[in-house]
């Protein structure tokens, strides 16, 4: 395998690792409770209407 092909594979693996770690962090923290109810901290409501409107539209 050539050096260029190895570098492309390393780039793809690094990109996948970064994307997966960001997704895992978002799923773990999930400040807006989009994926599951909060377990690490108590749920709280925001006074920002932009966040509330998304929940109203969904339900």
Phi, psi and omega per residue, in radians:
X1 nan 2.387 -3.096
X2 -1.355 2.904 -3.132
X3 -1.130 -0.684 -3.132
X4 -1.112 -0.729 3.133
X5 -1.142 -0.696 3.098
X6 -1.115 -0.686 3.121
X7 -1.161 -0.649 3.101
X8 -1.151 -0.734 3.118
X9 -1.119 -0.752 3.103
X10 -1.082 -0.692 3.107
X11 -1.111 -0.783 3.139
X12 -1.131 -0.703 3.111
X13 -1.156 -0.748 3.125
X14 -1.132 -0.703 3.112
X15 -1.113 -0.782 3.121
X16 -1.105 -0.689 3.135
X17 -1.137 -0.708 3.126
X18 -1.161 -0.778 3.140
X19 -1.123 -0.762 3.137
X20 -1.149 -0.674 3.125
X21 -1.189 -0.636 3.082
X22 -1.159 -0.713 3.109
X23 -1.149 -0.706 3.118
X24 -1.146 -0.722 3.099
X25 -1.106 -0.754 3.127
X26 -1.134 -0.693 3.121
X27 -1.198 -0.640 -3.123
X28 -1.238 -0.849 -3.080
X29 -1.412 -0.930 3.082
X30 0.732 1.193 -3.033
X31 -1.112 -0.494 -3.130
X32 -1.645 0.029 3.124
X33 0.960 0.806 3.125
X34 -1.423 -0.586 -3.031
X35 -1.709 -0.493 -3.133
X36 -2.912 2.805 3.104
X37 -1.139 2.659 -3.128
X38 -1.178 2.370 3.079
X39 -2.110 -0.465 -3.090
X40 -1.445 -0.445 -3.111
X41 -2.587 2.798 -3.110
X42 -1.204 2.560 3.115
X43 -1.232 2.492 3.103
X44 -2.464 2.649 -3.129
X45 -1.698 2.543 3.139
X46 -1.772 2.565 3.078
X47 -1.486 -0.031 3.123
X48 -1.331 2.025 -3.072
X49 -1.186 -0.403 3.130
X50 -1.127 -0.638 3.110
X51 -1.306 -0.629 -3.137
X52 -1.241 -0.613 -3.117
X53 -1.096 -0.642 3.138
X54 -1.100 -0.708 3.095
X55 -1.190 -0.658 3.098
X56 -1.150 -0.712 3.128
X57 -1.139 -0.707 -3.134
X58 -1.134 -0.631 -3.089
X59 -1.796 nan nan
